[in-house]
């Protein structure tokens, strides 16, 4: 395998509409930095194939027969916590986004803007970032917290230690405690402690609040 091929992001695609699936494959195939390694057109097959292939990025339709995209994402991330998931959906309700962010999904792209946003989203999440469709990001994240005052949040960050910031940033991106521990060369228990301490200082209770805060601080712009 040549160096260029080995550096490509391995992408798995799942959608129950053949035309949409074909369109996604064409978009991915047209990008020299991406490689389609598998596909599926229903939930059970998507879960089985993605778990077997362990792609860098799994692009999942939220509405698939047999097992919906939320359940596929939940079970896939449990089996492959170091893989990244980007969901593709027609749903613009922020409740879906908040639920998926809590699961550890790293990207959310609306089908109506997939032609412009899908490839950008795959690259963003595949290199460790978070990608939220611009059409929904501000509205959904803005409602995902009971702490809407950005000035207060920016003041609160001064209370965090450097290690707490590092842990919260990596958690917001979607990394598991085990991965964070390896990246920072500390124990998994220490990761839990830093995360809990940082969230307590900020008054946060879930990952969605951490993601919103990380976005507002610019922590996710340079993964």
Secondary structure in CASP SS format (residue, H / E / C, confidence):
PFRMAT SS
TARGET T0000
AUTHOR 0000-0000-0000
METHOD secondary structure of the structure
MODEL  1
X C 1.00
X C 1.00
X H 1.00
X H 1.00
X H 1.00
X H 1.00
X H 1.00
X C 1.00
X E 1.00
X E 1.00
X E 1.00
X E 1.00
X E 1.00
X E 1.00
X C 1.00
X C 1.00
X C 1.00
X H 1.00
X H 1.00
X H 1.00
X H 1.00
X H 1.00
X H 1.00
X H 1.00
X H 1.00
X H 1.00
X H 1.00
X H 1.00
X H 1.00
X C 1.00
X C 1.00
X C 1.00
X C 1.00
X E 1.00
X E 1.00
X E 1.00
X E 1.00
X E 1.00
X E 1.00
X E 1.00
X C 1.00
X C 1.00
X H 1.00
X H 1.00
X H 1.00
X H 1.00
X H 1.00
X H 1.00
X H 1.00
X H 1.00
X H 1.00
X H 1.00
X H 1.00
X C 1.00
X C 1.00
X C 1.00
X E 1.00
X E 1.00
X E 1.00
X E 1.00
X E 1.00
X C 1.00
X C 1.00
X C 1.00
X C 1.00
X C 1.00
X C 1.00
X C 1.00
X H 1.00
X H 1.00
X H 1.00
X H 1.00
X H 1.00
X H 1.00
X H 1.00
X H 1.00
X H 1.00
X H 1.00
X H 1.00
X C 1.00
X C 1.00
X C 1.00
X C 1.00
X E 1.00
X E 1.00
X E 1.00
X E 1.00
X E 1.00
X E 1.00
X C 1.00
X C 1.00
X C 1.00
X C 1.00
X H 1.00
X H 1.00
X H 1.00
X H 1.00
X H 1.00
X H 1.00
X H 1.00
X H 1.00
X H 1.00
X H 1.00
X C 1.00
X C 1.00
X C 1.00
X E 1.00
X E 1.00
X E 1.00
X E 1.00
X H 1.00
X H 1.00
X H 1.00
X H 1.00
X H 1.00
X H 1.00
X H 1.00
X H 1.00
X H 1.00
X H 1.00
X H 1.00
X H 1.00
X H 1.00
X H 1.00
X H 1.00
X H 1.00
X C 1.00
X C 1.00
X C 1.00
X C 1.00
X E 1.00
X E 1.00
X C 1.00
X C 1.00
X C 1.00
X C 1.00
X H 1.00
X H 1.00
X H 1.00
X H 1.00
X H 1.00
X H 1.00
X C 1.00
X C 1.00
X C 1.00
X C 1.00
X C 1.00
X C 1.00
X C 1.00
X H 1.00
X H 1.00
X H 1.00
X H 1.00
X H 1.00
X H 1.00
X H 1.00
X H 1.00
X H 1.00
X H 1.00
X C 1.00
X C 1.00
X H 1.00
X H 1.00
X H 1.00
X H 1.00
X H 1.00
X H 1.00
X H 1.00
X H 1.00
X H 1.00
X H 1.00
X H 1.00
X H 1.00
X C 1.00
X C 1.00
X C 1.00
X H 1.00
X H 1.00
X H 1.00
X H 1.00
X H 1.00
X H 1.00
X H 1.00
X H 1.00
X C 1.00
X C 1.00
X C 1.00
X H 1.00
X H 1.00
X H 1.00
X H 1.00
X H 1.00
X H 1.00
X H 1.00
X H 1.00
X H 1.00
X H 1.00
X H 1.00
X H 1.00
X H 1.00
X H 1.00
X H 1.00
X C 1.00
X C 1.00
X C 1.00
X C 1.00
X H 1.00
X H 1.00
X H 1.00
X H 1.00
X H 1.00
X H 1.00
X H 1.00
X H 1.00
X H 1.00
X H 1.00
X H 1.00
X C 1.00
X C 1.00
X C 1.00
X C 1.00
X C 1.00
X C 1.00
END
